[in-house]
């Protein structure tokens, strides 16, 4: 059975603490006591080598709070005491909802120190990674964006966390919202350019957790906001792949690999699918050179949120297309056809052509029967003198036959056209037309006149003779 020493908080199975000799079965003296005159200790939440965290109740407001106690045995270490006070001062100045709130701090009658903060009901991110392994990338991005918002406020005040890790990212359920983040433990937070902090940590002292520590921290060099972004990228890398970027058998192995090897790309070790832009953002955050990382927590948060929003929009579009029926393809709109001019019927045209041929043949027969004017070029006419009077020819029936044929041909053509031609379209209203000047009179031409045939004298009948 594991026991915790009520004096030095060492965990052991012995009935007597191997460190200070205190009876481990003894009752914790803080249980049931009132710390600072207003925090009633209800029970212990957890313990470590330097102190313990208790669940307490404010005697006036009755609110449940958490009280972090630094034991008297460790207060002799001035560096640890100074860090404890610094955590209280730094955290109490931060007001972002994703940062744990600190209400009060002070000194215990026994010589220890206490820190009163909001009570959190949930689990750290590390417990989810241990039990569930790699998480869904959407959940990781949701958590990381909240952490980056908390860091953004701290960085704006010149504070660098320096020990960001899954143990310090606490997840709880608040008003129906899952995975509401609280960033813990600003105990080793460093104010950039603060000489007092430099004296507390000492020159060349390595501060942080090796699995998530930036290369500049591993070298003991100066740190800035990009140090926390490296840690955030390492946490995302572990959340996607199941292991930190530079695993090792010992902390020294992790640090040496981080300093001598190029950072791996998350795509080479993914155990869950994730968008390429997210893998690229994580790869950028864990670059060895701080200048190659994101410049600020806000920039990194915007990049991660952009990936999440883009994937959500794509998913909404796909669901909408799957649920809604596809719109029918519109029928083509018929184009209005221009009215085509009426085409003469083939049979009527053929009949007219035959009639014109008959008329031409009749005309040629008449011209051959009597002399006439020479053929003239088209458009040219000459004056023909009148023919001398001739004796009246004998009567002939040929002209009557020719005339009858011509008349019959004309009647046939007219009848065929009347039967075959379509009904005339209604006349459109006449548009206003500008008056057209009358053409100039053409020069008078003298057309050839063909003398009428002389009357044919009647033949004397045999009775007359």
NORPE-V700632 format. One record per residue. N is the residue number from 1. RES is the residue in one small letter. SS is DSSP state (hx for helix, st for strand, lp for the rest). PHI is phi in degrees with one decimal (none if undefined). OMEGA is omega in degrees with one decimal (none if undefined). Layout:
n=N res=RES ss=SS phi=PHI omega=OMEGA
n=N res=RES ss=SS phi=PHI omega=OMEGA
//
This chain:
n=1 res=x ss=lp phi=none omega=-178.7
n=2 res=x ss=lp phi=-78.5 omega=178.1
n=3 res=x ss=st phi=-123.7 omega=177.3
n=4 res=x ss=st phi=-118.6 omega=179.2
n=5 res=x ss=lp phi=-66.2 omega=-179.5
n=6 res=x ss=lp phi=-69.5 omega=-178.2
n=7 res=x ss=lp phi=-94.2 omega=-176.2
n=8 res=x ss=lp phi=-105.1 omega=176.5
n=9 res=x ss=lp phi=67.1 omega=176.3
n=10 res=x ss=lp phi=-76.1 omega=178.2
n=11 res=x ss=st phi=-90.5 omega=-176.9
n=12 res=x ss=st phi=-155.3 omega=175.4
n=13 res=x ss=lp phi=-91.6 omega=-178.1
n=14 res=x ss=lp phi=-79.8 omega=176.9
n=15 res=x ss=lp phi=-78.9 omega=176.6
n=16 res=x ss=st phi=-127.7 omega=-175.7
n=17 res=x ss=lp phi=-62.9 omega=178.5
n=18 res=x ss=lp phi=-70.8 omega=-178.0
n=19 res=x ss=lp phi=-89.4 omega=-175.5
n=20 res=x ss=lp phi=-118.3 omega=178.0
n=21 res=x ss=lp phi=81.1 omega=-179.5
n=22 res=x ss=lp phi=-74.0 omega=177.5
n=23 res=x ss=st phi=-67.5 omega=-177.6
n=24 res=x ss=lp phi=-74.5 omega=176.6
n=25 res=x ss=lp phi=-84.7 omega=-179.6
n=26 res=x ss=lp phi=-67.5 omega=-179.4
n=27 res=x ss=lp phi=-75.1 omega=178.7
n=28 res=x ss=lp phi=-60.1 omega=-176.9
n=29 res=x ss=lp phi=-65.5 omega=-178.4
n=30 res=x ss=lp phi=-80.6 omega=-178.9
n=31 res=x ss=lp phi=-64.4 omega=-179.6
n=32 res=x ss=lp phi=86.2 omega=179.9
n=33 res=x ss=lp phi=-86.6 omega=178.3
n=34 res=x ss=st phi=-115.9 omega=-177.4
n=35 res=x ss=st phi=-96.3 omega=177.5
n=36 res=x ss=lp phi=67.8 omega=178.1
n=37 res=x ss=lp phi=79.1 omega=-176.8
n=38 res=x ss=lp phi=-147.3 omega=-178.7
n=39 res=x ss=st phi=-119.1 omega=-179.6
n=40 res=x ss=st phi=-84.4 omega=-176.8
n=41 res=x ss=st phi=-76.2 omega=-178.0
n=42 res=x ss=st phi=-100.6 omega=-178.2
n=43 res=x ss=st phi=179.6 omega=-178.6
n=44 res=x ss=st phi=-95.4 omega=177.7
n=45 res=x ss=st phi=-93.0 omega=-178.9
n=46 res=x ss=st phi=-166.4 omega=-177.3
n=47 res=x ss=st phi=-143.2 omega=177.9
n=48 res=x ss=lp phi=-140.2 omega=-177.3
n=49 res=x ss=lp phi=-70.3 omega=-175.0
n=50 res=x ss=lp phi=-110.0 omega=-177.9
n=51 res=x ss=st phi=-179.0 omega=-178.2
n=52 res=x ss=st phi=-147.3 omega=178.4
n=53 res=x ss=st phi=-118.3 omega=-176.2
n=54 res=x ss=st phi=-120.1 omega=170.2
n=55 res=x ss=st phi=-88.7 omega=-175.5
n=56 res=x ss=st phi=-138.0 omega=178.9
n=57 res=x ss=st phi=-130.8 omega=177.8
n=58 res=x ss=st phi=-71.1 omega=-173.0
n=59 res=x ss=lp phi=-67.3 omega=-178.5
n=60 res=x ss=lp phi=-93.1 omega=-176.1
n=61 res=x ss=lp phi=-87.8 omega=-178.1
n=62 res=x ss=lp phi=68.4 omega=176.6
n=63 res=x ss=lp phi=-75.7 omega=175.8
n=64 res=x ss=st phi=-85.1 omega=-179.4
n=65 res=x ss=st phi=-132.0 omega=174.1
n=66 res=x ss=st phi=-111.7 omega=179.7
n=67 res=x ss=st phi=-117.7 omega=178.0
n=68 res=x ss=st phi=-98.1 omega=-174.3
n=69 res=x ss=st phi=-116.3 omega=171.9
n=70 res=x ss=st phi=-99.5 omega=-172.8
n=71 res=x ss=lp phi=-67.5 omega=-177.2
n=72 res=x ss=hx phi=-64.4 omega=-178.0
n=73 res=x ss=hx phi=-65.5 omega=-179.2
n=74 res=x ss=hx phi=-102.2 omega=-178.2
n=75 res=x ss=hx phi=-69.6 omega=176.7
n=76 res=x ss=lp phi=-63.7 omega=173.6
n=77 res=x ss=lp phi=-77.4 omega=-175.3
n=78 res=x ss=hx phi=-61.4 omega=-179.9
n=79 res=x ss=hx phi=-64.6 omega=180.0
n=80 res=x ss=hx phi=-66.8 omega=179.0
n=81 res=x ss=hx phi=-64.0 omega=179.4
n=82 res=x ss=hx phi=-64.7 omega=177.8
n=83 res=x ss=hx phi=-65.8 omega=-179.9
n=84 res=x ss=hx phi=-63.6 omega=178.5
n=85 res=x ss=hx phi=-64.5 omega=-179.1
n=86 res=x ss=hx phi=-65.5 omega=177.2
n=87 res=x ss=hx phi=-61.6 omega=-180.0
n=88 res=x ss=hx phi=-63.7 omega=-178.6
n=89 res=x ss=hx phi=-69.1 omega=-177.1
n=90 res=x ss=hx phi=-68.2 omega=-175.6
n=91 res=x ss=hx phi=-71.8 omega=-179.8
n=92 res=x ss=hx phi=-67.6 omega=179.3
n=93 res=x ss=lp phi=-83.4 omega=-177.8
n=94 res=x ss=lp phi=-94.1 omega=-174.9
n=95 res=x ss=lp phi=-118.2 omega=-177.0
n=96 res=x ss=lp phi=-66.4 omega=-178.3
n=97 res=x ss=lp phi=-64.1 omega=177.6
n=98 res=x ss=lp phi=-91.9 omega=175.6
n=99 res=x ss=st phi=-113.8 omega=-179.2
n=100 res=x ss=lp phi=-60.7 omega=-177.6
n=101 res=x ss=lp phi=-91.0 omega=177.1
n=102 res=x ss=st phi=-110.4 omega=-177.5
n=103 res=x ss=st phi=-95.9 omega=-168.0
n=104 res=x ss=st phi=-161.1 omega=171.5
n=105 res=x ss=st phi=-153.4 omega=-178.6
n=106 res=x ss=st phi=-176.1 omega=-175.9
n=107 res=x ss=st phi=-114.1 omega=178.7
n=108 res=x ss=lp phi=-84.4 omega=176.7
n=109 res=x ss=lp phi=-61.4 omega=-179.6
n=110 res=x ss=lp phi=-78.5 omega=-179.2
n=111 res=x ss=lp phi=105.8 omega=177.4
n=112 res=x ss=lp phi=-77.2 omega=179.4
n=113 res=x ss=st phi=-126.2 omega=-179.5
n=114 res=x ss=st phi=-133.0 omega=179.4
n=115 res=x ss=st phi=-138.4 omega=-179.9
n=116 res=x ss=st phi=-97.9 omega=-178.7
n=117 res=x ss=st phi=-140.2 omega=-178.7
n=118 res=x ss=st phi=-66.2 omega=179.8
n=119 res=x ss=lp phi=-84.3 omega=-177.3
n=120 res=x ss=lp phi=-111.5 omega=178.8
n=121 res=x ss=lp phi=-110.7 omega=-177.5
n=122 res=x ss=st phi=173.9 omega=-179.3
n=123 res=x ss=st phi=-140.1 omega=175.4
n=124 res=x ss=st phi=-73.2 omega=179.3
n=125 res=x ss=hx phi=-60.5 omega=-178.9
n=126 res=x ss=hx phi=-59.8 omega=-179.4
n=127 res=x ss=hx phi=-68.8 omega=176.9
n=128 res=x ss=hx phi=-68.9 omega=180.0
n=129 res=x ss=hx phi=-66.9 omega=179.9
n=130 res=x ss=hx phi=-69.1 omega=-175.1
n=131 res=x ss=hx phi=-89.5 omega=-174.4
n=132 res=x ss=hx phi=-106.6 omega=-177.3
n=133 res=x ss=lp phi=73.5 omega=179.6
n=134 res=x ss=lp phi=-57.3 omega=-177.6
n=135 res=x ss=lp phi=-101.1 omega=175.2
n=136 res=x ss=lp phi=-63.6 omega=-173.7
n=137 res=x ss=hx phi=-63.4 omega=178.6
n=138 res=x ss=hx phi=-63.7 omega=179.7
n=139 res=x ss=hx phi=-68.4 omega=179.0
n=140 res=x ss=hx phi=-62.9 omega=179.8
n=141 res=x ss=hx phi=-65.1 omega=178.3
n=142 res=x ss=hx phi=-59.1 omega=179.1
n=143 res=x ss=hx phi=-69.7 omega=-175.3
n=144 res=x ss=hx phi=-64.1 omega=-179.9
n=145 res=x ss=hx phi=-62.1 omega=178.3
n=146 res=x ss=hx phi=-66.8 omega=177.9
n=147 res=x ss=hx phi=-60.9 omega=-178.8
n=148 res=x ss=hx phi=-66.0 omega=176.1
n=149 res=x ss=hx phi=-66.5 omega=176.1
n=150 res=x ss=hx phi=-63.3 omega=179.3
n=151 res=x ss=hx phi=-64.9 omega=-179.4
n=152 res=x ss=hx phi=-59.3 omega=177.8
n=153 res=x ss=hx phi=-66.2 omega=179.7
n=154 res=x ss=hx phi=-62.8 omega=-179.9
n=155 res=x ss=hx phi=-65.8 omega=179.3
n=156 res=x ss=hx phi=-66.1 omega=176.9
n=157 res=x ss=lp phi=-97.8 omega=178.1
n=158 res=x ss=lp phi=82.0 omega=-179.0
n=159 res=x ss=st phi=-99.9 omega=173.2
n=160 res=x ss=st phi=-114.7 omega=-174.7
n=161 res=x ss=lp phi=-64.3 omega=176.3
n=162 res=x ss=lp phi=74.6 omega=178.6
n=163 res=x ss=lp phi=-140.9 omega=178.7
n=164 res=x ss=lp phi=-74.7 omega=-177.6
n=165 res=x ss=lp phi=-159.4 omega=-178.7
n=166 res=x ss=hx phi=-58.1 omega=178.5
n=167 res=x ss=hx phi=-66.1 omega=-177.0
n=168 res=x ss=hx phi=-99.0 omega=175.0
n=169 res=x ss=st phi=-113.3 omega=-173.9
n=170 res=x ss=st phi=-99.1 omega=-178.3
n=171 res=x ss=st phi=-111.1 omega=178.8
n=172 res=x ss=st phi=-142.3 omega=178.1
n=173 res=x ss=st phi=-105.0 omega=-176.4
n=174 res=x ss=st phi=-126.8 omega=177.0
n=175 res=x ss=lp phi=51.2 omega=177.0
n=176 res=x ss=lp phi=82.3 omega=179.6
n=177 res=x ss=st phi=-97.6 omega=178.5
n=178 res=x ss=st phi=-81.9 omega=174.1
n=179 res=x ss=st phi=56.4 omega=172.1
n=180 res=x ss=st phi=-78.9 omega=-167.8
n=181 res=x ss=st phi=-91.8 omega=166.8
n=182 res=x ss=st phi=-129.7 omega=177.6
n=183 res=x ss=st phi=-88.7 omega=-174.8
n=184 res=x ss=lp phi=-110.3 omega=165.4
n=185 res=x ss=lp phi=58.6 omega=169.6
n=186 res=x ss=lp phi=-91.5 omega=-175.9
n=187 res=x ss=lp phi=-64.9 omega=178.6
n=188 res=x ss=lp phi=-110.8 omega=176.8
n=189 res=x ss=lp phi=-61.1 omega=-177.4
n=190 res=x ss=st phi=-119.0 omega=173.3
n=191 res=x ss=st phi=-85.1 omega=-176.8
n=192 res=x ss=lp phi=-60.7 omega=178.3
n=193 res=x ss=lp phi=81.9 omega=-177.9
n=194 res=x ss=lp phi=-87.7 omega=-178.8
n=195 res=x ss=hx phi=-68.4 omega=-179.3
n=196 res=x ss=hx phi=-63.1 omega=178.7
n=197 res=x ss=hx phi=-66.5 omega=178.9
n=198 res=x ss=hx phi=-62.3 omega=179.8
n=199 res=x ss=hx phi=-71.0 omega=-179.9
n=200 res=x ss=hx phi=-68.5 omega=-177.8
n=201 res=x ss=hx phi=-84.1 omega=-180.0
n=202 res=x ss=lp phi=83.8 omega=-178.7
n=203 res=x ss=lp phi=-70.6 omega=176.3
n=204 res=x ss=lp phi=75.4 omega=179.5
n=205 res=x ss=lp phi=-82.3 omega=-179.1
n=206 res=x ss=lp phi=-89.1 omega=-178.7
n=207 res=x ss=lp phi=-119.2 omega=177.4
n=208 res=x ss=lp phi=135.5 omega=178.5
n=209 res=x ss=lp phi=-106.7 omega=-171.7
n=210 res=x ss=hx phi=-54.7 omega=-176.2
n=211 res=x ss=hx phi=-65.8 omega=-176.1
n=212 res=x ss=hx phi=-124.3 omega=-175.2
n=213 res=x ss=lp phi=-79.8 omega=179.5
n=214 res=x ss=lp phi=-76.5 omega=178.9
n=215 res=x ss=hx phi=-58.2 omega=179.9
n=216 res=x ss=hx phi=-67.4 omega=173.7
n=217 res=x ss=hx phi=-67.1 omega=179.5
n=218 res=x ss=hx phi=-61.8 omega=178.2
n=219 res=x ss=lp phi=-84.8 omega=-177.2
n=220 res=x ss=lp phi=75.0 omega=-178.9
n=221 res=x ss=lp phi=-92.5 omega=179.8
n=222 res=x ss=lp phi=-68.6 omega=-178.2
n=223 res=x ss=lp phi=-122.3 omega=173.8
n=224 res=x ss=lp phi=-148.8 omega=-175.2
n=225 res=x ss=hx phi=-59.6 omega=-178.3
n=226 res=x ss=hx phi=-68.4 omega=174.3
n=227 res=x ss=hx phi=-65.4 omega=177.4
n=228 res=x ss=hx phi=-67.9 omega=179.0
n=229 res=x ss=hx phi=-67.8 omega=175.3
n=230 res=x ss=hx phi=-63.1 omega=179.1
n=231 res=x ss=hx phi=-62.8 omega=178.7
n=232 res=x ss=hx phi=-63.9 omega=176.5
n=233 res=x ss=hx phi=-63.7 omega=178.2
n=234 res=x ss=hx phi=-66.3 omega=177.5
n=235 res=x ss=hx phi=-66.4 omega=177.3
n=236 res=x ss=hx phi=-64.5 omega=177.9
n=237 res=x ss=hx phi=-59.5 omega=179.1
n=238 res=x ss=hx phi=-65.9 omega=179.7
n=239 res=x ss=hx phi=-65.6 omega=179.9
n=240 res=x ss=hx phi=-89.3 omega=-172.2
n=241 res=x ss=hx phi=-110.2 omega=-177.8
n=242 res=x ss=lp phi=93.0 omega=178.9
n=243 res=x ss=lp phi=-150.6 omega=177.7
n=244 res=x ss=lp phi=-69.3 omega=-176.7
n=245 res=x ss=lp phi=-60.7 omega=-177.7
n=246 res=x ss=lp phi=-127.0 omega=177.4
n=247 res=x ss=lp phi=-70.1 omega=179.1
n=248 res=x ss=lp phi=-161.3 omega=179.8
n=249 res=x ss=lp phi=-76.1 omega=-179.3
n=250 res=x ss=lp phi=-146.6 omega=176.8
n=251 res=x ss=hx phi=-56.4 omega=179.4
n=252 res=x ss=hx phi=-64.5 omega=177.1
n=253 res=x ss=hx phi=-60.3 omega=179.5
n=254 res=x ss=hx phi=-61.7 omega=-177.9
n=255 res=x ss=hx phi=-67.6 omega=-179.8
n=256 res=x ss=hx phi=-65.5 omega=178.7
n=257 res=x ss=hx phi=-63.6 omega=-179.8
n=258 res=x ss=hx phi=-64.6 omega=-177.3
n=259 res=x ss=hx phi=-88.5 omega=-173.0
n=260 res=x ss=hx phi=-113.4 omega=-176.8
n=261 res=x ss=lp phi=-114.7 omega=174.3
n=262 res=x ss=lp phi=-70.3 omega=-178.8
n=263 res=x ss=lp phi=-67.3 omega=177.4
n=264 res=x ss=lp phi=-78.5 omega=176.1
n=265 res=x ss=lp phi=-86.7 omega=-179.0
n=266 res=x ss=hx phi=-57.0 omega=-177.6
n=267 res=x ss=hx phi=-63.8 omega=-179.0
n=268 res=x ss=hx phi=-77.9 omega=-175.9
n=269 res=x ss=lp phi=-137.6 omega=-177.2
n=270 res=x ss=lp phi=-64.2 omega=173.6
n=271 res=x ss=lp phi=-113.4 omega=173.4
n=272 res=x ss=lp phi=-136.6 omega=179.4
n=273 res=x ss=lp phi=-67.6 omega=176.2
n=274 res=x ss=lp phi=-153.4 omega=179.8
n=275 res=x ss=lp phi=-64.7 omega=178.5
n=276 res=x ss=hx phi=-60.4 omega=178.1
n=277 res=x ss=hx phi=-59.3 omega=178.1
n=278 res=x ss=hx phi=-69.6 omega=178.1
n=279 res=x ss=hx phi=-60.3 omega=178.8
n=280 res=x ss=hx phi=-67.0 omega=178.7
n=281 res=x ss=hx phi=-65.7 omega=177.7
n=282 res=x ss=hx phi=-64.9 omega=179.0
n=283 res=x ss=hx phi=-62.4 omega=178.0
n=284 res=x ss=hx phi=-66.2 omega=-176.6
n=285 res=x ss=hx phi=-68.7 omega=-175.6
n=286 res=x ss=lp phi=-105.9 omega=176.5
n=287 res=x ss=lp phi=-67.6 omega=-178.1
n=288 res=x ss=lp phi=-63.6 omega=179.2
n=289 res=x ss=lp phi=-83.5 omega=-178.2
n=290 res=x ss=hx phi=-61.2 omega=-179.5
n=291 res=x ss=hx phi=-68.2 omega=-179.5
n=292 res=x ss=hx phi=-89.6 omega=-180.0
n=293 res=x ss=lp phi=-90.3 omega=172.6
n=294 res=x ss=lp phi=-63.0 omega=-176.9
n=295 res=x ss=lp phi=-77.6 omega=-176.8
n=296 res=x ss=lp phi=-153.1 omega=177.1
n=297 res=x ss=hx phi=-66.0 omega=178.8
n=298 res=x ss=hx phi=-65.3 omega=179.6
n=299 res=x ss=hx phi=-64.7 omega=179.4
n=300 res=x ss=hx phi=-66.7 omega=178.8
n=301 res=x ss=hx phi=-63.1 omega=179.1
n=302 res=x ss=hx phi=-65.0 omega=178.9
n=303 res=x ss=hx phi=-64.8 omega=179.7
n=304 res=x ss=hx phi=-67.6 omega=180.0
n=305 res=x ss=hx phi=-65.8 omega=177.5
n=306 res=x ss=hx phi=-62.5 omega=176.4
n=307 res=x ss=hx phi=-63.3 omega=-178.1
n=308 res=x ss=hx phi=-65.2 omega=-179.4
n=309 res=x ss=hx phi=-65.5 omega=179.9
n=310 res=x ss=hx phi=-63.5 omega=179.4
n=311 res=x ss=hx phi=-69.2 omega=177.7
n=312 res=x ss=hx phi=-65.0 omega=179.7
n=313 res=x ss=hx phi=-64.3 omega=178.1
n=314 res=x ss=hx phi=-63.9 omega=179.9
n=315 res=x ss=hx phi=-64.8 omega=179.1
n=316 res=x ss=hx phi=-63.6 omega=179.6
n=317 res=x ss=hx phi=-63.5 omega=179.8
n=318 res=x ss=hx phi=-66.0 omega=178.3
n=319 res=x ss=hx phi=-65.1 omega=-179.7
n=320 res=x ss=hx phi=-65.0 omega=179.0
n=321 res=x ss=hx phi=-67.7 omega=-179.5
n=322 res=x ss=hx phi=-76.1 omega=-176.4
n=323 res=x ss=hx phi=-87.7 omega=-175.4
n=324 res=x ss=lp phi=-75.1 omega=176.0
n=325 res=x ss=lp phi=-68.6 omega=179.7
n=326 res=x ss=lp phi=-73.0 omega=179.2
n=327 res=x ss=lp phi=-67.8 omega=179.3
n=328 res=x ss=lp phi=-63.7 omega=179.4
n=329 res=x ss=lp phi=-71.0 omega=-178.5
n=330 res=x ss=lp phi=-63.6 omega=178.0
n=331 res=x ss=lp phi=-69.2 omega=179.4
n=332 res=x ss=lp phi=-64.8 omega=-179.9
n=333 res=x ss=lp phi=-79.2 omega=-179.2
n=334 res=x ss=lp phi=-66.2 omega=178.0
n=335 res=x ss=lp phi=-83.0 omega=178.7
n=336 res=x ss=lp phi=-64.2 omega=-180.0
n=337 res=x ss=lp phi=-90.7 omega=176.3
n=338 res=x ss=lp phi=-71.5 omega=178.8
n=339 res=x ss=lp phi=-64.3 omega=179.5
n=340 res=x ss=lp phi=-90.4 omega=178.7
n=341 res=x ss=lp phi=-64.2 omega=-179.3
n=342 res=x ss=lp phi=-61.2 omega=178.7
n=343 res=x ss=lp phi=-100.2 omega=-178.4
n=344 res=x ss=lp phi=-61.1 omega=178.4
n=345 res=x ss=lp phi=-61.4 omega=-176.6
n=346 res=x ss=hx phi=-63.0 omega=-178.1
n=347 res=x ss=hx phi=-65.7 omega=178.9
n=348 res=x ss=hx phi=-64.1 omega=179.0
n=349 res=x ss=hx phi=-63.6 omega=178.8
n=350 res=x ss=hx phi=-65.2 omega=178.6
n=351 res=x ss=hx phi=-63.1 omega=178.8
n=352 res=x ss=hx phi=-62.8 omega=178.6
n=353 res=x ss=hx phi=-63.2 omega=179.0
n=354 res=x ss=hx phi=-64.8 omega=178.5
n=355 res=x ss=hx phi=-62.3 omega=179.1
n=356 res=x ss=hx phi=-64.6 omega=177.8
n=357 res=x ss=hx phi=-65.8 omega=177.5
n=358 res=x ss=hx phi=-62.5 omega=179.6
n=359 res=x ss=hx phi=-64.5 omega=179.4
n=360 res=x ss=hx phi=-65.1 omega=179.2
n=361 res=x ss=hx phi=-64.9 omega=177.5
n=362 res=x ss=hx phi=-61.4 omega=-179.8
n=363 res=x ss=hx phi=-64.5 omega=178.9
n=364 res=x ss=hx phi=-65.6 omega=178.4
n=365 res=x ss=hx phi=-63.8 omega=178.9
n=366 res=x ss=hx phi=-64.3 omega=-179.3
n=367 res=x ss=hx phi=-68.0 omega=179.0
n=368 res=x ss=hx phi=-72.9 omega=-178.2
n=369 res=x ss=hx phi=-73.9 omega=-179.6
n=370 res=x ss=lp phi=-140.7 omega=178.5
n=371 res=x ss=lp phi=-69.2 omega=179.4
n=372 res=x ss=lp phi=-141.1 omega=179.9
n=373 res=x ss=lp phi=-68.2 omega=178.6
n=374 res=x ss=lp phi=-61.6 omega=179.8
n=375 res=x ss=lp phi=-65.2 omega=-177.4
n=376 res=x ss=lp phi=-107.5 omega=173.7
n=377 res=x ss=lp phi=-60.3 omega=-179.5
n=378 res=x ss=lp phi=-62.3 omega=177.4
n=379 res=x ss=lp phi=81.3 omega=-179.3
n=380 res=x ss=lp phi=-116.2 omega=179.2
n=381 res=x ss=lp phi=-134.4 omega=179.7
n=382 res=x ss=lp phi=-126.5 omega=176.7
n=383 res=x ss=lp phi=-77.9 omega=179.6
n=384 res=x ss=lp phi=-112.9 omega=179.1
n=385 res=x ss=lp phi=-65.4 omega=179.1
n=386 res=x ss=lp phi=-66.4 omega=-179.3
n=387 res=x ss=lp phi=-70.0 omega=178.2
n=388 res=x ss=lp phi=-66.2 omega=-179.9
n=389 res=x ss=lp phi=-61.8 omega=-179.5
n=390 res=x ss=lp phi=-122.9 omega=179.4
n=391 res=x ss=lp phi=-65.5 omega=-179.4
n=392 res=x ss=lp phi=-61.1 omega=-179.4
n=393 res=x ss=lp phi=-72.6 omega=178.1
n=394 res=x ss=st phi=-74.3 omega=-179.6
n=395 res=x ss=lp phi=-64.1 omega=178.9
n=396 res=x ss=lp phi=-134.0 omega=180.0
n=397 res=x ss=lp phi=-91.2 omega=-178.0
n=398 res=x ss=hx phi=-62.2 omega=179.9
n=399 res=x ss=hx phi=-60.3 omega=-179.4
n=400 res=x ss=hx phi=-66.1 omega=178.5
n=401 res=x ss=hx phi=-63.7 omega=-179.4
n=402 res=x ss=hx phi=-62.4 omega=-179.3
n=403 res=x ss=hx phi=-62.5 omega=179.6
n=404 res=x ss=hx phi=-63.1 omega=178.4
n=405 res=x ss=hx phi=-63.3 omega=-179.5
n=406 res=x ss=hx phi=-62.3 omega=-179.0
n=407 res=x ss=hx phi=-63.4 omega=179.4
n=408 res=x ss=hx phi=-62.5 omega=177.8
n=409 res=x ss=hx phi=-61.9 omega=179.1
n=410 res=x ss=hx phi=-65.0 omega=179.0
n=411 res=x ss=hx phi=-65.2 omega=179.1
n=412 res=x ss=hx phi=-62.9 omega=179.5
n=413 res=x ss=hx phi=-63.4 omega=-178.6
n=414 res=x ss=hx phi=-62.6 omega=-180.0
n=415 res=x ss=hx phi=-65.8 omega=-179.7
n=416 res=x ss=hx phi=-64.1 omega=179.4
n=417 res=x ss=hx phi=-65.9 omega=-179.9
n=418 res=x ss=hx phi=-66.9 omega=-178.9
n=419 res=x ss=hx phi=-78.6 omega=-173.4
n=420 res=x ss=hx phi=-94.0 omega=-175.2
n=421 res=x ss=lp phi=-73.3 omega=178.3
n=422 res=x ss=lp phi=-68.8 omega=178.6
n=423 res=x ss=lp phi=-62.7 omega=-178.0
n=424 res=x ss=lp phi=-65.1 omega=176.8
n=425 res=x ss=lp phi=-68.3 omega=179.2
n=426 res=x ss=lp phi=-60.9 omega=-175.6
n=427 res=x ss=lp phi=-69.4 omega=176.0
n=428 res=x ss=lp phi=-72.5 omega=178.4
n=429 res=x ss=lp phi=-59.5 omega=-176.5
n=430 res=x ss=lp phi=-69.0 omega=176.9
n=431 res=x ss=lp phi=-83.8 omega=178.7
n=432 res=x ss=lp phi=-66.1 omega=-178.1
n=433 res=x ss=lp phi=-116.4 omega=178.9
n=434 res=x ss=lp phi=-65.2 omega=-179.7
n=435 res=x ss=lp phi=-60.5 omega=179.2
n=436 res=x ss=lp phi=-101.0 omega=-179.5
n=437 res=x ss=lp phi=-61.9 omega=179.3
n=438 res=x ss=lp phi=-64.8 omega=-179.9
n=439 res=x ss=lp phi=-67.8 omega=178.8
n=440 res=x ss=lp phi=-65.3 omega=-178.9
n=441 res=x ss=lp phi=-61.9 omega=178.8
n=442 res=x ss=lp phi=-72.7 omega=179.1
n=443 res=x ss=lp phi=-61.5 omega=-178.5
n=444 res=x ss=lp phi=-63.9 omega=177.5
n=445 res=x ss=lp phi=-120.4 omega=179.1
n=446 res=x ss=lp phi=-96.8 omega=-179.3
n=447 res=x ss=lp phi=-91.3 omega=179.7
n=448 res=x ss=lp phi=-69.2 omega=178.7
n=449 res=x ss=lp phi=-101.4 omega=178.8
n=450 res=x ss=lp phi=-100.5 omega=-178.6
n=451 res=x ss=lp phi=-62.1 omega=177.9
n=452 res=x ss=lp phi=-64.0 omega=-179.8
n=453 res=x ss=lp phi=-64.0 omega=179.3
n=454 res=x ss=lp phi=-66.6 omega=179.3
n=455 res=x ss=lp phi=-65.5 omega=-179.3
n=456 res=x ss=lp phi=-84.8 omega=179.0
n=457 res=x ss=st phi=-64.7 omega=179.9
n=458 res=x ss=lp phi=-70.7 omega=177.1
n=459 res=x ss=lp phi=-74.0 omega=177.6
n=460 res=x ss=lp phi=-71.4 omega=179.6
n=461 res=x ss=lp phi=-77.2 omega=179.5
n=462 res=x ss=lp phi=-60.8 omega=179.7
n=463 res=x ss=lp phi=-70.1 omega=-179.3
n=464 res=x ss=lp phi=-66.2 omega=178.9
n=465 res=x ss=lp phi=-77.0 omega=none
//
